Amino acid sequence: MLRRSFVSISALISLILLESSFTPTLAKPVRDPDETVGCEILIVGGGLAGVATAYESLMAGRTVCMTEITDWIGGQVSAQGTSALDEADKQRSLSYYPNGYQELRSNIQRYYGRANPGDCWVSDTCFIPADGYRLLAMKLEKAAKAGRGTLKWFPSTVIKELEMSEDGKIIEGAIAIQHKSATNAPLNSEPLSKTIEDTYRYEDSPRLIKKIIRFEALNERESEGADWYVVEATETGEIVALADVPYRLGLDPRSYLNPSSPTESGDPYCTQGFTYTFAMEQTATPQPQQMPSFYRQYEPYYGYDSDRDKALFEYVFTYRRIWSPQKGKPMRIDGLWIDRPNPGDISMQNWIWGNDYRPGTAKDNLIYTREQLKATGQLAAGGWMGGLRTDALRKAEELSLGFYYWLVAGRTDSQLGYGVKQPHPNHRLLSGLNSPMGTAHGLSKYPYIREARRIIGRPSVGYEEGFSINEIDISAKDYWGSEYRNNLPASMYRNLWKAITHLESLTHPTRSPYQFTKRTRSTVYPDALGVAHYAIDFHPCMTFSPPEAPGNREREGVRQAHGRSYPAQIPLRAMIPQKIDNLLVAGKSIAASNIAAAAYRVHSFEWSVGAAAGTTAAFALEKGIYPYQLVDELPGIEPQLQELRRRLQGNGNPTEFPTTPLPSQDWQESKR
């Protein structure tokens, strides 16, 4: 099924950018566009949220433009290499997903002839990233035919500038740069850190040839409403930053809404770790393994697990095994039965004490804050360069290649000390353009991003400072216990219980306030357009810079919020930014606190919020209204909002879980 070509580890190392840089070189002023393209819906970002947006928009018969910085759609399941579907146990057991996402899962099973071709144990569905891309590309092609929509797909394309109306409320145009190789070396020959700044420059370079594209509305409306809609579906919230709408980044200040936050003032530099995944294959014989020149710098970070019973190579290899042509002999690890790996098995690596890069200071953070963007000139006209620290990307690439070497040849362990880890040389790193990751170097085309810039929604009743989904809206934590009673300021603790009592009374109106001792469900939203369910799951930033420094540790307190969450909803208000009326936000940039976002970040959520964005944009174009007009009278009755929700449900996109408005014990006891 797979054709593979390989390059040596020494060749991979030579591709990594060794120079550090903070301030990106700004692009020259724009030349005249080479092409003008009309759209009804412009989707910026081709990850799962972007694909789901496109899918529903095409099924609604719309003309859709979609840009993506890589040449693969699919994000987590393809270009980011995390092709092991993160799903809550109960939701998975009921197959309670949006129709498009459920079709993807079914298509994977039909393609391989089995649901879990990798026989991994973290998920019921682990597969090859390159196949994820192929399956999604076919899916959008079929959607365009079925819905009589038009898809204009722009791979290897980034948005450089936005053209705003005079009053700043409407995006009237978007200037993009599409690139292709200027040499015989194809794209994906070099890691992202070597090419990303070039992709955001207007001028051609020895590496890349550029095409300047202007996106605009396909038609001008004579009636009310926007001529077109722009959907933010990037992995880091690029359009949120470029449009300069209000947003948050990193840790939120501790409050009665987010009582588990470890900081009183917030910290925009402490975001969740990001990961360059890679695929490795078990071989029948030992393979030559070359130590990267930078290995010793990162060696102090690598480790299996603090639980010695799980400190086995087989445990890590099968965790996200994405291809297993034949079953191995069963083995038991700490109560878990797995099939022992065989030659030919392929594992995708995404391990917290391995290739998770977790910077947490102003010296090394990946996603620039607004202040850093201003300081580097990226908010000036023509200055946008993607909003990421290139040096953090480079070091994450090195960390990942070093982790491969540690797995096959290392003996140290940051969690358990020397002597536990043993070499496993019967493996090779899969690289080459026909490899699972589709890159010459073997790393994913783009890192797996767990946290993005998060918008602050518009003020509304009960949300005077702007709408947001918060910790207490979804968490199953015991706030009645001493952990919170003794450690929160008295006034904050009183306000916490006042808020919980109010939220619980909405679904238990006959109970006395004194009967509420815990949250029994997530918050019910009248404007819910989708569903999400996953644990509040953290990969915390490290305390000091650099994150790989010997003896470094996770930021204290971040994991306090880690744990179970209730099945939750995706409200439309979380998708509508302030200031701009024809911009919708999908993906990880919805209005949510840092803690809530830790649950609203996995595969099925991205599809659900994308389906909501695509349906809402198409509905708004049809009705001649703006999305904010669907919620501006809440908590009053909004007839058109109810019509939109019925349309989503009729298309197989649930807006609530089966137990709404009251939860069942089954959902409460779900592991995730």
N, C-alpha and C positions, 0 to 999 in steps of 0.2 A: 504493500500500500504506500510506503514511503520511499522516495528516492532521496539519497543523502550524499552530499559531498562534504569533505572535512578539511579543515586547515589545522595546523599544529598550534599548540598552546603558545609557543613562542611568537607565532605570527599574530595571535590575538593580542598579546601583551603590547606588541609594537603599535597597535592601533589606538591604544588609550592615550588620551591627551595628558601630558605630564605637567603642563604649565598651569599655574593657578591664576585666576583673574576674578575681580569683583565687579568692576564697572564694564558693561558691555560696550563695544564700539557701535555707535549709533549709525543708522542707515542714512544715506543721502536722500534729499527730497524726492518725492515720487515723480516718475516720468508719466506721460500719458498712458492710460490703461491700454493694454494690448487687446482686450476683449471686454465687452459689457454683457452681463448675463442677467436676465430677468427671472425672478422667483416670486412665488407666493409665500413660501416659507423657506427661510435660510437657516440651516442647522449648522452650527459651528461646533465641530467635534463629532467624530464617527465612532465613539464608544458605544456600549450597549444602550445608554440613554438616547444617544443620537440615532442609532439604528431603530429603536422602538418609536421615536418621534417620526422618523421617515416612514416607517411601516404604516402607522395609522394615518399619516398625512396622504400617503399614496393610495391607501384603501379608500380615502375620502375623495380621491380624484384630483388632488392638488399638484401643482408644479413645485417640486422640491429641489433645492440646491443643498448639497451637504459637503462640507470641507473637513479634512482630517490631516493632521501633521504627518502621519505615517501613510503608507500605501495600503494599509489593511483597515477595513471596518471591523468593529467588534470589541475594541478596548480590552477589557479584562479577559475575555475568552480567546483573544487572538494576539493583538499587538503587544499587550502587557503580559501575555503568557500565563495568566492565572486561570487556566482552563480546568479548574476543579470547582464546580459550582458550590458556593457557600450558601447553604439553605437551612432553615430551621426545621427541626425534626417533624413537628406536627404539621406544618404547612406542606412539607414534602410528602408526608404520608397521605394527605388528602389531595395532593396535586392541585392545591388551591393557588393558582398563579394566573397572571394575565394570559390571554389566549395565545399571543405571539410568543411569549416565553415558553409556554407549554409545548407549542409546536416545535420550537428549537430543541427542547429536550427530546421530543419524539423523533425529530429528524436525526439527532445524534444516534439514537438507538437503531433507527433504520439503516443509517450509513454504515455502522459497525456491526450490526446484527446483535448487539447487546447494549444495555444501558450504561455500563461502566467498563469501557474497553481497557482502562488502566487498572482495574481491580484495586483502586485506592481505598483507603479507609476513612479519609476525612469527608468524603462525599459519596453520593450514589452515582455521580456522573463526572468522570475524569477522562480527558481526551486530548488529542493533539491540537495545539493552537492554530496551526496552518489549516486544519480541517474546520475549525470554528469559523475562520474567515470565509472559507469556501461556502459553507452552509448558509451563512448570513447573506453573502452576496447573492446566492440563488434565491433566498427568501425575499429580498427586496425586489429582485427582478420579477418574481411571481406576483408580489403585491402590486407593482405598477401595472401589470397586465390585468389583474383581477379588479382593481379599483379604477382603472383607466387614468391613472396619474402619470406624471412624468418625473423621473429622477435624473438630476444633473449632478454627477458625482465628481468631486475634485479631490483626488488623493494628493498627498505631498503638498498640501496647501495650508497656509496660515493666514489669519486675519491681521492686517497691519494697522489699519485706521478705520474709524467710524465717522460717517458724515451725519451730522445732527441737524435737526430743524432749528430754526431761529430761537424758538422757545425752549429747546433742549429736551422736548418730550418724545420726539420721534427719531428713530434711526432711519435716515433717508437713503443711505448707501453704505457699503462696506468695501474697503479696498483690500484685496488679498494678493498674496505672492505664492505662485505655484512654482515648484522647482523640479528639475530633472538633472541627471548627471551630465557634466561637461566633459567627462573622460570616458575611457573604456571601462572603468570600474563602475558597476551598477550601484544604484542606491542600496543602502543597507550593507555596504562594504565596511563602513566605519561606524563606531558607536555614536550615540546621540550627542554626547558632549563635544565631539569634534565638529558636528555639523549644525547644531541648533542655532547658533548666532548667525551663521551664514544664511539660513532659511528665512530669517527676518530682515535681511538687507535687500533693498530694491535692486541694487546693481548686480550684474553677473559677476562670477568669480571663477578662478581656475578650477574650482570644484563643481559649481552649480550654475546652470542656466536658468534664468528667471522669466516668468510670464506674469504680468500684472493684470489682475482681473478686478473689474468693478461689479459688485452685485447690487441690484436695485429691484424695486417692485416691478412685477411683470405688467401690472395694469394699475391705472389710477382710478380710484373709486369716485363716483359722483355722490354717493351717499355717505353716511357717517361711518366711523370706524377706520382702522388702519388699512393702507394699501397692501401691506405685507407684514409678516412677523419674523423676527429673529429669535432663534432658540439657542440659549447658552447651554452647550453640552460638552464643554471641554473638561479635561481631567482636573484642572487646577483653578478654574474660574477666571479664565483669561478675559472674557468679555465683561465680566463683572468688574475687573480691575480697569480695563481699557475704557469702559463707559463711566468709570468713577462713581458708581452708585454706592450707597452705604453698605458696608459689609464688615464681617469679623473674620479673624484668622487666629488659630491656635486656641489656647485655654481661655475660657470665659471667667470673669470674676465670680467668686463664690457668692451665691445669693439663695434666697428661699426657693427659687425656681431651679437652680442648679447647685444643690447643697453639697454635692460630692466634689466640687472643683477644689483643687489643692492650693489655689492662690486667691488672695483677696482682691488683687488688682488686675488679674488676667495676664496672659503671656502670649503675644502673637508669634513668638519664635518657636514655641514648643508645639509642634504639630505631630501627627502620627508618622511613624517611620514609612519610608517608601522602599520599593524592592525591584531590582532588576532580576527577573527570573531567568533560568536557563534549563536546558534539558541534558541529561546524562544517561548513557546507555550502559547496562552491564554487559561485559564481554566474557568469553570463555577463558581467556588468558590475560595475564597482566599486560597493561599498556604503559608505554613510556610517559612519565609525568614530569613536567618541568616546573620548578618553582618560579612563580612570577617575581620579578625584581622588587615589587612593592609588598610582597607577602608578609614580611616581618612586621610591617607597619600595622597590619590588620589582624595578625595572628592572636593578639591578646583578647580580641572580641569573640572569636569563634567558640562555640560550645554546643553540646547536645541539649541537655535539659537538667534542671536542678534535681529532678527525680532520678536517682541512680538506676532504678529498675527500667527506666525508659531510655537509658543511654546506650542504645544499640543502633548500628548503622541501618539494619533492616527496618527499624521503626521509622527512621527519617526517610529512607528511600521509598518505602511503600506509602508514606503519608499522602503524597500527591503523585503517585505513579500514574502516568497518563497513557501507557501502552503496555500490555502484557499478552503476548501471543499464546502463552500456555500457562496453565495453573501450576504454581509451585507447591511444595509440600507445606502443610499448615504448621505454623509455629505460634506460640503464645507469648505475648509480651505484656506484663502487668495487667492481666485480665483481658487483653485484646487478642483475638485470633486474627492472624494475617497469613497470606500465602507468601512463602519465602520467594525472594526474587530469583529469576532465572536469566541466563544470557539472552539478550534480545529485549529485555524489559527496559522501558524508558521512564525516568522519573523527572518531573519538573520540580525545581527547588525553590521554595518560598518559606524560609525558616527564620524565626525571630532572632536567634543568636547565630545566624549564619549570614544571609544576604540582605536582611533588613538594615537599611542605613537610617540612623535615627538622630540627626542633628537637632539641637535644641537651643541654640544661642544666636544672637545677632551676627556672630562671626561666621556661622556655617549653615544657617537655615536655608532650605531649598526654595520655598515660595516667598518671594519678596513681599514685605508689608507695603502699605501705601507710602510710608515715609521713605522706605528704601527705594521704591519706584521713583519717587520725586527726586531723591538724591542722585540716582543713576540716569536721570533724564528720560525715563520711559513714559512719563505722563505728558511730556511735551509733544507737540505736533510732529508726527513722523518718528518719534523716539521709541515706540514700543518694540521690545525685543523678546517677548514671551513671558517676562516676569519671573524667570527662574534663575537661580545661581548656577552657572555652568560648572563651577568647581565642585559643587555638591553632587552634580550628576557624574562628573568624572570619578570622584572618590567612591560613589556608590557602584560604579562599574568595576573599579578595582576591587572593592570589597567582595563583589559577587564572584569575580574570577578567582580571587583568593580563597573564597569559600569552597569552590570546586576543588582546588588543590588540597585544602584542609580535609575535605571528605575522603579523598583518595590517598593522601600521604601524611596528613597531620597526626600528631600525638598529643597535643595540648588540649585543654578544655577549660574555658573561662568559668564554667559552672562547677566542675567537679575536680579540677586539678589535673596534673600530669599522670599518665599511665592508664587512664580509662579508655581514651580514644586509641583505636588501632587503625593502621593503614588498610585501604581497600583498593588496591591498584587495578583490579579487573573491571575498569570502567573507562569510558571516554566521554569527553564533552562533545556534544553534537553541534556542529557548526556548518555553515554553508547555506547558500540561498535556498536550497531544497530541504533544509533541516526543519525541525518542528517550529523553531522561532523565526525562520526565514531570513536570517542574517549571517553574514560571513563570519562574524565574531562569536556567534552563539548566544549572546545575550538577547533579551527581549528588545523589540524595536523601541519601546517606550517603557519607563518604569511603571509598576503597579502603584498607583497613588491612592492612599487611604483617606486623605483629608484635603479639602480644597478651601478656597475663599468661600465664605457663606454669607449670602445676602441677609440684610435686615429687612423684613417685609414692611409693608405700609402700616401706619398706625390704624387701629380699629378698636371697636369696643372691647375693653379688657386687655388691649395691647397698645397702650398709649405711646410707648416708646418704639413701637414697631413690632410686627408679628414675628414670632419664632416658636418652633417646637423645642421644648425644654426637657430636662432630665425627668422631672416629675410627671411629664406627660406620658412616658413610656416605661419607666423603670419599675421593676418588681422589688426594689430594695425595701428593707424593714426600717422605715424612718422613725418608727415608734421606739426602736431600741436605743440603748445607751450610747452607741457609736455616734449618733447624731444628737441625742438629747444632751449629752455631756460636753460635746465639742463645738456645737454651734452657739453663737451669741444668742441670748435669751430671746431678743426681739426677732431675730431671723428664724429661730425655731418656732416661735408663735405664728409668724407669717407663713412658714412652711405648712403648718397644720391647718391654718385658715384656708390656704390654697387647696390643700388636699381635700379638706372637708367640702369645699365648694365643688371641686371636680367630681367627687364621689356622689354628692347629692344630686348631680344632674342625671345620674343613672340609677340612683337609689333614693328617689324623692320622698319616700315614706319613712325613712330611717331618721332617728334623732342624730344630730351632729356628734353626740357623745358615743355613738356606736361605731364610729369610723376609727379604726386603729391601723389601717394600712390601705394602700391602693389595691384595688381588686381588678383593675383593667386599665387600658390606656385611655387617653382623652378622645372623646367622640367629637368629630368636626362636622358641622353641617355642609361644609364645602369640600369634603373628602372626595378625591378623584382617583385614588389608588391605595394599595396596601403594601405594608412592609413588615417583616418579622425576622429578627436576628438578635443575637445577644449584643449587649453593649460591650464591644470587644476592642481592647486597646493594645497598640504596639507603641508604648510611650517613648517620648524623646529621652535622650540621655542628659545627664546633669551638666557635664562639662564638655568643653571643646578641646580637641576633636572627639567625636563620639566613640571612636575606636581606641581611645587612650587606655593604657593598662589601668585596671582598677576602677574604671568608670562604671557608673550605675544608672539605672533608670531614674527619671525624675520622680522624687518621692511623692506619693499621694495620688498620682494620676490613675492608678488602678483601683482606687476606692470605688469608682463608679462602675467598674467592670462587673458584669453579671447578667442575670436574666432580664429580659424585657417582655412586655406584653405585646401581642399582635397589635399593630398600630396602623394608622391611616396617613395618607399624604394629602394635606389640605391645599387647595388652590392658592390660598394666601401665602403659603411658603414658596410659591413659584413666581410670585409677582414682585419685582424689585420696586424700589422707590424711584421717582423721577422720570422713568422712561415707560411709555405706555404700550409700545409694540415690541417689548422684550419679555420673553418667558424664560425661566430658569429650570433646567432639568439636571439630572445627575446629582453629584455631591455638593453642589453649590446652593441648594435650597436653603431657606431660612430655618436653621436649626442650630442649637448650641453645640459646642464641641463634644459634649457627652452624648446628646441625642444623635449627632451625626455618626458616632461610632457604631450605631446600629443601622442607620440609614445609609449604607455604603456598599452593600453586596449586590450580586448579580440580579436577583429577581426584583429588588427595589429599583435598580437602574432601569430595568425594562418597564416597570409599572409607572414610574414618574415620566419616562419618555412617552409612553402611550398616552398619559394624561396631557402632556405638552402638545403632542401632535393633534390629538382630538380637540383640545381647547383652541389651538390656533386655527384649525379648519372650521370649527364652530363659530369663532369670532369673525372670520372672513365671511362666512355664510350669513350671519345675522347682522353684520355691520355694526358690531359693538367692540369695545375694548374689554379684555379679561377682567380688569379691576371693577368694571360695571356689574359683573356677575356676583360680586361679594361686597359691594359698598353699602348695602342696606342690612347686612347681617348685624345682629341675630334675627332680623326680620325675614319675611318670606321673600325668596328670590326665585321666581318662576323659571327664568331662563337657566339658572344654575341647576335646578332640578331636571330640566330638559337635558342639559349637558351630562349630568350624572346618569340619566336613563340611557343616553346614547352610548356612553362608555360601557355600561353594564350589558346593553344589547349587543355590543361588539365583543363580549367576552372578557371585559376588563373590570374585575371586581373593585368596588369602592369601599367595601367593608368586609370584615370576616363573618363567617356564618354565625358567630355568637354575639354579634352586635345586636342590641345595645348592651347585653349582659354577657359576661364571659362564662365559659364552662370550666369545670375543674380540669378537664383534659388540656385546655389551652394554658391554664395557670401552671400546670405541672410540666409543660413542655421544657425540654432541656435547654433550648435556646430561644 
